[in-house]
Amino acid sequence: MIDTWADVADASVVDTPGRVTCAQHDTTSLLIVNDNGRVRVFHNVCQHRGHPLRDARSMGEDTDGLVCPLHGWRYGLDGKLLRVPGAKHFAGSGIDELQLSEVPSRIEDGRVLVQLAKQQKAD
């Protein structure tokens, strides 16, 4: 298996803590966030009903968290689930363990690179 990295954004769009932007790679919608100086990339999908957390046209917005527009589930910039409206209805369901799906990423030459899949090495 070989690592394949895709260039998805200019790192300057998330140059300050609290900055969030969306990126697209093929059919995958991504959220790029600056979590207190650490750039992280997540799949742009709520863990409740799979609704996008941000509109794909969102660019360089400042925030202290990510809120799903469908049912109001709130995530921190570290991807952890912070608040669920009506959480008592989910008691015992393992909801406390949910978080956004993080994508391996790195900054290289001022660009945000992500690793969405490993590819089979050719013989």
Phi and psi restraints in degrees (value plus and minus 20) as a CYANA .aco file:
   2 ILE   PHI    -140.3  -100.3
   2 ILE   PSI     127.7   167.7
   3 ASP   PHI     -97.4   -57.4
   3 ASP   PSI     114.9   154.9
   4 THR   PHI    -142.6  -102.6
   4 THR   PSI     106.1   146.1
   5 TRP   PHI    -134.4   -94.4
   5 TRP   PSI     117.9   157.9
   6 ALA   PHI    -134.6   -94.6
   6 ALA   PSI     117.1   157.1
   7 ASP   PHI    -101.6   -61.6
   7 ASP   PSI      99.1   139.1
   8 VAL   PHI    -137.0   -97.0
   8 VAL   PSI     -35.6     4.4
   9 ALA   PHI    -189.0  -149.0
   9 ALA   PSI     140.8   180.8
  10 ASP   PHI     -99.3   -59.3
  10 ASP   PSI     108.4   148.4
  11 ALA   PHI     -82.4   -42.4
  11 ALA   PSI     -40.5    -0.5
  12 SER   PHI     -86.0   -46.0
  12 SER   PSI     -39.7     0.3
  13 VAL   PHI     -92.7   -52.7
  13 VAL   PSI     -34.4     5.6
  14 VAL   PHI    -147.7  -107.7
  14 VAL   PSI      26.6    66.6
  15 ASP   PHI    -101.5   -61.5
  15 ASP   PSI     -28.5    11.5
  16 THR   PHI    -147.2  -107.2
  16 THR   PSI     129.2   169.2
  17 PRO   PHI     -74.8   -34.8
  17 PRO   PSI     117.0   157.0
  18 GLY   PHI      71.1   111.1
  18 GLY   PSI     -24.8    15.2
  19 ARG   PHI    -102.4   -62.4
  19 ARG   PSI     115.9   155.9
  20 VAL   PHI    -153.0  -113.0
  20 VAL   PSI     121.2   161.2
  21 THR   PHI    -165.0  -125.0
  21 THR   PSI     141.2   181.2
  22 CYS   PHI    -123.7   -83.7
  22 CYS   PSI     131.5   171.5
  23 ALA   PHI    -162.9  -122.9
  23 ALA   PSI     138.0   178.0
  24 GLN   PHI    -145.8  -105.8
  24 GLN   PSI     114.1   154.1
  25 HIS   PHI    -150.8  -110.8
  25 HIS   PSI      93.2   133.2
  26 ASP   PHI      34.0    74.0
  26 ASP   PSI    -138.7   -98.7
  27 THR   PHI    -120.3   -80.3
  27 THR   PSI     -11.9    28.1
  28 THR   PHI    -117.5   -77.5
  28 THR   PSI     101.6   141.6
  29 SER   PHI    -110.9   -70.9
  29 SER   PSI     110.7   150.7
  30 LEU   PHI    -144.1  -104.1
  30 LEU   PSI     131.9   171.9
  31 LEU   PHI    -131.8   -91.8
  31 LEU   PSI     108.6   148.6
  32 ILE   PHI    -131.4   -91.4
  32 ILE   PSI     103.3   143.3
  33 VAL   PHI    -147.6  -107.6
  33 VAL   PSI     131.9   171.9
  34 ASN   PHI    -125.2   -85.2
  34 ASN   PSI      83.1   123.1
  35 ASP   PHI    -116.4   -76.4
  35 ASP   PSI      69.0   109.0
  36 ASN   PHI      32.7    72.7
  36 ASN   PSI      24.7    64.7
  37 GLY   PHI      75.5   115.5
  37 GLY   PSI     -30.3     9.7
  38 ARG   PHI    -123.0   -83.0
  38 ARG   PSI     101.4   141.4
  39 VAL   PHI    -101.4   -61.4
  39 VAL   PSI     107.4   147.4
  40 ARG   PHI    -148.5  -108.5
  40 ARG   PSI     133.6   173.6
  41 VAL   PHI    -147.7  -107.7
  41 VAL   PSI     113.0   153.0
  42 PHE   PHI    -148.4  -108.4
  42 PHE   PSI     135.7   175.7
  43 HIS   PHI     -86.8   -46.8
  43 HIS   PSI     116.3   156.3
  44 ASN   PHI    -102.8   -62.8
  44 ASN   PSI      48.1    88.1
  45 VAL   PHI    -171.6  -131.6
  45 VAL   PSI     111.3   151.3
  46 CYS   PHI     -91.0   -51.0
  46 CYS   PSI     122.8   162.8
  47 GLN   PHI     -97.6   -57.6
  47 GLN   PSI     -25.5    14.5
  48 HIS   PHI    -102.9   -62.9
  48 HIS   PSI     -86.8   -46.8
  49 ARG   PHI    -142.5  -102.5
  49 ARG   PSI     -11.0    29.0
  50 GLY   PHI      58.2    98.2
  50 GLY   PSI      -6.3    33.7
  51 HIS   PHI     -96.4   -56.4
  51 HIS   PSI     122.6   162.6
  52 PRO   PHI     -80.3   -40.3
  52 PRO   PSI     119.7   159.7
  53 LEU   PHI     -98.7   -58.7
  53 LEU   PSI     -52.9   -12.9
  54 ARG   PHI    -153.0  -113.0
  54 ARG   PSI     128.7   168.7
  55 ASP   PHI     -86.1   -46.1
  55 ASP   PSI     120.5   160.5
  56 ALA   PHI     -79.1   -39.1
  56 ALA   PSI     -39.7     0.3
  57 ARG   PHI    -108.1   -68.1
  57 ARG   PSI     -21.1    18.9
  58 SER   PHI     -85.2   -45.2
  58 SER   PSI     104.7   144.7
  59 MET   PHI    -151.7  -111.7
  59 MET   PSI     102.6   142.6
  60 GLY   PHI      35.8    75.8
  60 GLY   PSI      23.6    63.6
  61 GLU   PHI    -109.3   -69.3
  61 GLU   PSI     130.3   170.3
  62 ASP   PHI    -116.2   -76.2
  62 ASP   PSI     118.0   158.0
  63 THR   PHI    -179.5  -139.5
  63 THR   PSI     145.4   185.4
  64 ASP   PHI    -132.3   -92.3
  64 ASP   PSI     -14.0    26.0
  65 GLY   PHI    -197.5  -157.5
  65 GLY   PSI     153.8   193.8
  66 LEU   PHI    -138.8   -98.8
  66 LEU   PSI     104.1   144.1
  67 VAL   PHI    -138.7   -98.7
  67 VAL   PSI     108.3   148.3
  68 CYS   PHI     -91.9   -51.9
  68 CYS   PSI     107.0   147.0
  69 PRO   PHI     -90.8   -50.8
  69 PRO   PSI     -33.3     6.7
  70 LEU   PHI     -98.8   -58.8
  70 LEU   PSI     -73.9   -33.9
  71 HIS   PHI    -149.2  -109.2
  71 HIS   PSI     -14.7    25.3
  72 GLY   PHI      61.9   101.9
  72 GLY   PSI      -4.8    35.2
  73 TRP   PHI     -84.2   -44.2
  73 TRP   PSI     115.8   155.8
  74 ARG   PHI    -137.4   -97.4
  74 ARG   PSI     112.8   152.8
  75 TYR   PHI    -140.3  -100.3
  75 TYR   PSI     127.5   167.5
  76 GLY   PHI     -97.6   -57.6
  76 GLY   PSI     149.5   189.5
  77 LEU   PHI     -90.7   -50.7
  77 LEU   PSI     -27.9    12.1
  78 ASP   PHI    -110.5   -70.5
  78 ASP   PSI     -19.2    20.8
  79 GLY   PHI      70.1   110.1
  79 GLY   PSI     -25.6    14.4
  80 LYS   PHI     -97.2   -57.2
  80 LYS   PSI     121.4   161.4
  81 LEU   PHI     -92.2   -52.2
  81 LEU   PSI     103.8   143.8
  82 LEU   PHI    -124.2   -84.2
  82 LEU   PSI     -57.0   -17.0
  83 ARG   PHI    -170.2  -130.2
  83 ARG   PSI     117.7   157.7
  84 VAL   PHI    -149.9  -109.9
  84 VAL   PSI      94.3   134.3
  85 PRO   PHI     -79.6   -39.6
  85 PRO   PSI     112.5   152.5
  86 GLY   PHI      51.1    91.1
  86 GLY   PSI      12.7    52.7
  87 ALA   PHI     -77.0   -37.0
  87 ALA   PSI     -47.6    -7.6
  88 LYS   PHI     -81.3   -41.3
  88 LYS   PSI     -44.7    -4.7
  89 HIS   PHI     -95.4   -55.4
  89 HIS   PSI     -31.1     8.9
  90 PHE   PHI    -127.7   -87.7
  90 PHE   PSI     -11.6    28.4
  91 ALA   PHI     -72.2   -32.2
  91 ALA   PSI     113.1   153.1
  92 GLY   PHI      58.1    98.1
  92 GLY   PSI     -14.4    25.6
  93 SER   PHI    -114.0   -74.0
  93 SER   PSI     -22.3    17.7
  94 GLY   PHI      63.4   103.4
  94 GLY   PSI      -7.1    32.9
  95 ILE   PHI     -79.6   -39.6
  95 ILE   PSI     -50.2   -10.2
  96 ASP   PHI     -84.4   -44.4
  96 ASP   PSI     -38.1     1.9
  97 GLU   PHI    -114.4   -74.4
  97 GLU   PSI     -25.2    14.8
  98 LEU   PHI     -92.8   -52.8
  98 LEU   PSI     125.1   165.1
  99 GLN   PHI    -177.7  -137.7
  99 GLN   PSI     147.3   187.3
 100 LEU   PHI     -86.5   -46.5
 100 LEU   PSI     131.2   171.2
 101 SER   PHI    -103.7   -63.7
 101 SER   PSI      91.0   131.0
 102 GLU   PHI    -103.7   -63.7
 102 GLU   PSI     123.6   163.6
 103 VAL   PHI    -126.1   -86.1
 103 VAL   PSI     112.7   152.7
 104 PRO   PHI     -75.5   -35.5
 104 PRO   PSI     112.2   152.2
 105 SER   PHI    -167.8  -127.8
 105 SER   PSI     144.2   184.2
 106 ARG   PHI    -178.2  -138.2
 106 ARG   PSI     140.6   180.6
 107 ILE   PHI    -124.5   -84.5
 107 ILE   PSI     109.7   149.7
 108 GLU   PHI    -163.3  -123.3
 108 GLU   PSI     104.4   144.4
 109 ASP   PHI      32.4    72.4
 109 ASP   PSI      19.9    59.9
 110 GLY   PHI      56.6    96.6
 110 GLY   PSI      -7.7    32.3
 111 ARG   PHI    -138.8   -98.8
 111 ARG   PSI     127.8   167.8
 112 VAL   PHI    -111.3   -71.3
 112 VAL   PSI     101.4   141.4
 113 LEU   PHI    -131.7   -91.7
 113 LEU   PSI     122.2   162.2
 114 VAL   PHI    -146.7  -106.7
 114 VAL   PSI     134.0   174.0
 115 GLN   PHI    -137.3   -97.3
 115 GLN   PSI      82.3   122.3
 116 LEU   PHI    -109.8   -69.8
 116 LEU   PSI     -45.6    -5.6
 117 ALA   PHI    -181.6  -141.6
 117 ALA   PSI     132.9   172.9
 118 LYS   PHI    -114.4   -74.4
 118 LYS   PSI     124.5   164.5
 119 GLN   PHI    -128.9   -88.9
 119 GLN   PSI     128.7   168.7
 120 GLN   PHI     -86.0   -46.0
 120 GLN   PSI     112.8   152.8
 121 LYS   PHI     -93.1   -53.1
 121 LYS   PSI     114.3   154.3
 122 ALA   PHI     -90.7   -50.7
 122 ALA   PSI     124.2   164.2
